[in-house]
């Protein structure tokens, strides 16, 4: 059985972090990665129905007129509530983690030397859950 392609959106205004994460995820088998430097660009492409969005909490924090990470998260959850959004942040505080979860983030990951591995583990869990849901749906339709 062939694995389904996993579409991942990466949203971060830090070009170095964005490129490193993109490079890591592109090396994974069966993954398709799209990168966006603003929450607005991500939202403009939301109809492509990504399987998961990795969103920087501080995306464009110093840019007037741009959505913050939490504002982008709220808009994503309003338009496509089924898409899991993982918030990443260089500020590893409980306040940011708690705020992210209150705004319906799937998970929170601090930016450090284990970020990619933690994200990969979370995404693997999301993918397994989706497979189980599809299998259950298949069985339920046959009952």
Backbone as CSV, one residue per row, in Angstrom:
resi,resn,N_x,N_y,N_z,CA_x,CA_y,CA_z,C_x,C_y,C_z
1,UNK,0.835,-1.176,0.000,0.000,0.000,0.000,0.887,1.250,0.000
2,UNK,0.674,2.123,-0.950,1.490,3.320,-1.092,1.038,4.393,-0.106
3,UNK,2.024,5.044,0.529,1.709,6.132,1.450,1.202,7.330,0.664
4,UNK,0.232,8.017,1.259,-0.276,9.235,0.648,0.729,10.364,0.784
5,UNK,0.699,11.259,-0.174,1.540,12.456,-0.115,1.057,13.336,1.038
6,UNK,1.978,13.836,1.822,1.652,14.693,2.951,2.018,16.121,2.588
7,UNK,1.012,16.998,2.537,1.240,18.410,2.192,1.461,19.207,3.477
8,UNK,2.629,19.845,3.568,3.011,20.607,4.749,3.211,22.064,4.356
9,UNK,2.557,22.961,5.075,2.783,24.398,4.924,3.704,24.850,6.053
10,UNK,4.754,25.581,5.702,5.659,26.174,6.674,5.500,27.683,6.606
11,UNK,5.251,28.328,7.742,5.029,29.774,7.773,5.961,30.394,8.807
12,UNK,6.921,31.187,8.326,7.875,31.832,9.222,8.507,33.001,8.487
13,UNK,8.694,34.124,9.181,9.300,35.296,8.547,10.825,35.286,8.651
14,UNK,11.381,34.302,9.343,12.839,34.148,9.426,13.291,33.273,8.256
15,UNK,13.923,33.870,7.222,14.268,33.102,6.023,15.252,31.962,6.281
16,UNK,16.145,32.116,7.237,17.122,31.065,7.525,16.422,29.853,8.154
17,UNK,15.590,30.099,9.168,14.858,29.002,9.805,13.916,28.342,8.799
18,UNK,13.236,29.146,8.011,12.288,28.631,7.026,12.990,27.717,6.023
19,UNK,14.140,28.145,5.523,14.880,27.347,4.539,15.405,26.060,5.162
20,UNK,15.890,26.124,6.385,16.413,24.903,7.014,15.294,23.894,7.253
21,UNK,14.151,24.367,7.703,13.019,23.472,7.919,12.511,22.902,6.592
22,UNK,12.435,23.754,5.579,12.010,23.294,4.249,12.932,22.192,3.746
23,UNK,14.232,22.400,3.877,15.213,21.406,3.418,15.030,20.081,4.149
24,UNK,14.849,20.144,5.453,14.656,18.917,6.244,13.395,18.168,5.818
25,UNK,12.283,18.884,5.677,11.028,18.217,5.332,11.008,17.712,3.891
26,UNK,11.696,18.381,2.990,11.734,17.921,1.606,12.485,16.603,1.467
27,UNK,13.340,16.305,2.421,14.084,15.049,2.373,13.239,13.856,2.822
28,UNK,12.114,14.132,3.438,11.227,13.058,3.870,10.498,12.466,2.668
29,UNK,10.327,11.174,2.718,9.594,10.491,1.659,8.117,10.881,1.723
30,UNK,7.510,11.069,0.582,6.076,11.360,0.466,5.647,12.667,1.120
31,UNK,6.507,13.668,1.095,6.080,14.961,1.625,6.218,16.039,0.554
32,UNK,5.256,16.926,0.566,5.242,18.082,-0.332,5.209,19.310,0.564
33,UNK,6.177,20.197,0.384,6.343,21.326,1.282,6.129,22.634,0.529
34,UNK,5.342,23.520,1.136,5.190,24.875,0.613,5.564,25.834,1.727
35,UNK,6.299,26.883,1.378,6.756,27.846,2.377,6.126,29.210,2.140
36,UNK,5.862,29.899,3.256,5.257,31.227,3.206,5.927,32.104,4.263
37,UNK,6.193,33.339,3.897,6.862,34.251,4.824,5.870,35.076,5.646
38,UNK,4.580,34.966,5.343,3.555,35.680,6.102,2.332,34.790,6.294
39,UNK,1.572,35.112,7.327,0.306,34.412,7.546,-0.677,34.676,6.421
40,UNK,-0.623,35.893,5.855,-1.529,36.239,4.754,-1.300,35.341,3.545
41,UNK,-0.028,35.086,3.210,0.276,34.221,2.063,-0.208,32.788,2.311
42,UNK,-0.060,32.329,3.537,-0.569,31.003,3.889,-2.077,30.954,3.700
43,UNK,-2.775,31.966,4.196,-4.234,31.998,4.079,-4.700,32.095,2.633
44,UNK,-3.938,32.790,1.787,-4.287,32.872,0.368,-4.224,31.500,-0.309
45,UNK,-3.465,30.569,0.265,-3.288,29.236,-0.310,-3.988,28.141,0.492
46,UNK,-4.791,28.518,1.471,-5.406,27.551,2.376,-6.332,26.564,1.652
47,UNK,-6.863,26.965,0.503,-7.742,26.056,-0.254,-6.993,24.891,-0.888
48,UNK,-5.675,24.897,-0.798,-4.884,23.734,-1.235,-4.954,22.613,-0.202
49,UNK,-5.624,22.891,0.913,-5.882,21.915,1.974,-4.629,21.173,2.444
50,UNK,-3.723,21.886,3.080,-2.544,21.199,3.615,-2.944,20.202,4.696
51,UNK,-2.117,19.199,4.878,-2.373,18.210,5.924,-1.969,18.740,7.294
52,UNK,-1.008,19.654,7.299,-0.551,20.259,8.546,0.109,21.600,8.222
53,UNK,-0.016,22.532,9.162,0.629,23.845,9.026,1.542,24.045,10.229
54,UNK,2.774,24.406,9.939,3.729,24.761,10.986,3.862,26.277,10.923
55,UNK,3.443,26.945,11.990,3.294,28.393,12.001,4.103,29.017,13.125
56,UNK,4.932,30.003,12.788,5.726,30.706,13.792,4.831,31.646,14.593
57,UNK,4.935,31.549,15.899,4.172,32.411,16.798,4.480,33.880,16.530
58,UNK,5.728,34.171,16.210,6.161,35.550,16.029,6.298,35.948,14.561
59,UNK,5.598,35.274,13.682,5.702,35.616,12.265,5.382,37.105,12.086
60,UNK,6.288,37.818,11.460,6.122,39.250,11.161,5.763,40.092,12.376
61,UNK,6.317,39.757,13.534,5.952,40.470,14.766,6.289,41.958,14.720
62,UNK,7.269,42.344,13.921,7.663,43.749,13.852,7.149,44.455,12.597
63,UNK,6.245,43.809,11.875,5.735,44.378,10.636,4.312,44.880,10.850
64,UNK,4.142,46.180,10.796,2.829,46.788,10.983,1.904,46.358,9.838
65,UNK,0.690,46.004,10.178,-0.296,45.651,9.166,-0.297,44.187,8.776
66,UNK,0.601,43.393,9.326,0.652,41.954,9.045,0.043,41.181,10.209
67,UNK,-0.500,40.015,9.891,-1.081,39.168,10.927,0.007,38.601,11.826
68,UNK,-0.262,38.567,13.125,0.631,37.863,14.047,0.380,36.359,13.872
69,UNK,1.210,35.557,14.505,1.017,34.111,14.440,-0.332,33.686,15.009
70,UNK,-0.720,34.264,16.144,-2.004,33.916,16.764,-3.174,34.376,15.898
71,UNK,-3.067,35.564,15.303,-4.139,36.039,14.409,-4.264,35.130,13.189
72,UNK,-3.139,34.704,12.639,-3.174,33.778,11.500,-3.777,32.442,11.920
73,UNK,-3.404,31.964,13.106,-3.966,30.720,13.631,-5.484,30.829,13.746
74,UNK,-5.972,31.923,14.296,-7.417,32.117,14.434,-8.120,32.090,13.080
75,UNK,-7.545,32.744,12.089,-8.163,32.767,10.756,-8.129,31.386,10.098
76,UNK,-7.036,30.652,10.288,-6.952,29.291,9.749,-8.034,28.429,10.389
77,UNK,-8.156,28.507,11.709,-9.134,27.683,12.421,-10.572,28.079,12.102
78,UNK,-10.789,29.337,11.715,-12.126,29.772,11.306,-12.482,29.198,9.937
79,UNK,-11.529,29.230,9.014,-11.831,28.776,7.651,-11.643,27.274,7.450
80,UNK,-10.672,26.687,8.115,-10.385,25.248,7.948,-10.049,24.629,9.309
81,UNK,-11.048,24.458,10.166,-10.779,23.982,11.533,-10.159,22.591,11.614
82,UNK,-10.298,21.793,10.563,-9.781,20.423,10.594,-8.277,20.345,10.362
83,UNK,-7.656,21.421,9.906,-6.219,21.394,9.628,-5.451,21.579,10.938
84,UNK,-4.595,20.608,11.296,-3.787,20.773,12.498,-2.715,21.852,12.277
85,UNK,-2.597,22.760,13.237,-1.593,23.823,13.171,-0.661,23.649,14.361
86,UNK,0.627,23.553,14.066,1.642,23.442,15.106,2.332,24.798,15.209
87,UNK,2.300,25.373,16.393,2.952,26.662,16.625,4.407,26.408,17.039
88,UNK,5.328,27.149,16.422,6.731,27.110,16.823,7.127,28.506,17.290
89,UNK,8.054,28.556,18.244,8.495,29.856,18.743,9.902,29.750,19.308
90,UNK,10.662,30.814,19.124,12.002,30.869,19.721,11.914,31.235,21.193
91,UNK,10.776,31.751,21.629,10.554,32.040,23.044,9.872,30.833,23.675
92,UNK,10.623,30.086,24.445,10.105,28.861,25.049,9.501,29.174,26.416
93,UNK,8.261,29.674,26.398,7.587,29.990,27.663,6.244,29.274,27.736
94,UNK,5.830,29.007,28.955,4.528,28.370,29.160,3.394,29.281,28.712
95,UNK,3.582,30.597,28.818,2.532,31.530,28.403,2.233,31.385,26.913
96,UNK,3.275,31.291,26.102,3.082,31.148,24.652,2.457,29.795,24.333
97,UNK,2.940,28.749,24.978,2.358,27.422,24.762,0.878,27.414,25.144
98,UNK,0.555,27.984,26.289,-0.836,28.012,26.757,-1.712,28.842,25.828
99,UNK,-1.214,30.006,25.423,-1.989,30.847,24.507,-2.247,30.128,23.184
100,UNK,-1.232,29.452,22.685,-1.376,28.703,21.431,-2.462,27.640,21.548
101,UNK,-2.470,26.929,22.655,-3.466,25.877,22.843,-4.866,26.461,23.032
102,UNK,-4.964,27.608,23.704,-6.270,28.268,23.849,-6.837,28.673,22.489
103,UNK,-5.962,28.959,21.557,-6.393,29.360,20.216,-6.478,28.159,19.263
104,UNK,-6.521,26.964,19.829,-6.772,25.719,19.105,-5.611,25.217,18.268
105,UNK,-4.381,25.538,18.665,-3.227,24.925,18.006,-3.229,23.437,18.347
106,UNK,-2.746,22.627,17.439,-2.640,21.185,17.686,-1.533,20.905,18.695
107,UNK,-0.438,21.667,18.567,0.699,21.480,19.467,1.585,22.713,19.424
108,UNK,2.579,22.720,20.304,3.531,23.821,20.410,4.933,23.234,20.499
109,UNK,5.875,23.808,19.727,7.257,23.337,19.742,8.180,24.546,19.839
110,UNK,9.118,24.488,20.766,10.115,25.546,20.890,11.192,25.351,19.818
111,UNK,11.678,26.458,19.290,12.755,26.406,18.298,14.075,26.165,19.023
112,UNK,14.670,25.014,18.755,15.985,24.682,19.295,16.590,23.571,18.429
113,UNK,17.595,22.894,18.931,18.253,21.889,18.102,17.439,20.609,17.916
114,UNK,16.302,20.471,18.585,15.452,19.287,18.408,14.141,19.604,17.680
115,UNK,14.001,20.812,17.196,12.729,21.252,16.590,12.279,20.320,15.473
116,UNK,13.156,20.050,14.521,12.756,19.218,13.377,12.295,17.841,13.837
117,UNK,13.035,17.229,14.751,12.678,15.880,15.202,11.355,15.871,15.948
118,UNK,11.110,16.892,16.755,9.825,16.981,17.466,8.690,17.188,16.475
119,UNK,8.887,18.075,15.487,7.857,18.304,14.473,7.594,17.030,13.677
120,UNK,8.649,16.347,13.308,8.502,15.105,12.548,7.692,14.082,13.347
121,UNK,7.950,13.970,14.635,7.220,13.040,15.487,5.738,13.415,15.572
122,UNK,5.452,14.691,15.746,4.060,15.157,15.822,3.338,14.898,14.498
123,UNK,4.002,15.194,13.400,3.387,14.999,12.087,3.164,13.519,11.804
124,UNK,4.074,12.669,12.237,3.880,11.219,12.091,2.628,10.784,12.847
125,UNK,2.441,11.318,14.043,1.238,11.007,14.819,-0.029,11.482,14.123
126,UNK,0.012,12.682,13.560,-1.135,13.219,12.823,-1.447,12.323,11.627
127,UNK,-0.413,11.923,10.915,-0.587,11.077,9.735,-1.184,9.717,10.103
128,UNK,-0.702,9.116,11.181,-1.238,7.825,11.633,-2.699,7.960,12.037
129,UNK,-3.033,9.042,12.722,-4.416,9.264,13.136,-5.321,9.412,11.915
130,UNK,-4.851,10.149,10.916,-5.636,10.303,9.688,-5.875,8.959,8.997
131,UNK,-4.845,8.128,8.955,-4.983,6.802,8.340,-6.008,5.968,9.086
132,UNK,-5.961,6.005,10.418,-6.928,5.257,11.218,-8.349,5.781,11.012
133,UNK,-8.493,7.109,10.934,-9.818,7.691,10.698,-10.370,7.268,9.343
134,UNK,-9.521,7.239,8.320,-9.966,6.818,6.990,-10.354,5.349,6.986
135,UNK,-9.578,4.533,7.657,-9.888,3.109,7.735,-11.202,2.886,8.479
136,UNK,-11.397,3.583,9.595,-12.639,3.468,10.350,-13.823,3.925,9.509
137,UNK,-13.646,5.030,8.793,-14.702,5.533,7.914,-15.047,4.504,6.852
138,UNK,-14.052,3.855,6.295,-14.252,2.821,5.272,-15.105,1.688,5.842
139,UNK,-14.769,1.234,7.045,-15.531,0.164,7.689,-16.946,0.607,8.029
140,UNK,-17.093,1.821,8.524,-18.414,2.312,8.913,-19.337,2.424,7.709
141,UNK,-18.818,2.803,6.563,-19.659,2.911,5.360,-20.135,1.552,4.870
142,UNK,-19.484,0.500,5.261,-19.850,-0.836,4.832,-20.790,-1.536,5.800
143,UNK,-21.088,-0.900,6.890,-21.973,-1.520,7.892,-23.425,-1.261,7.554
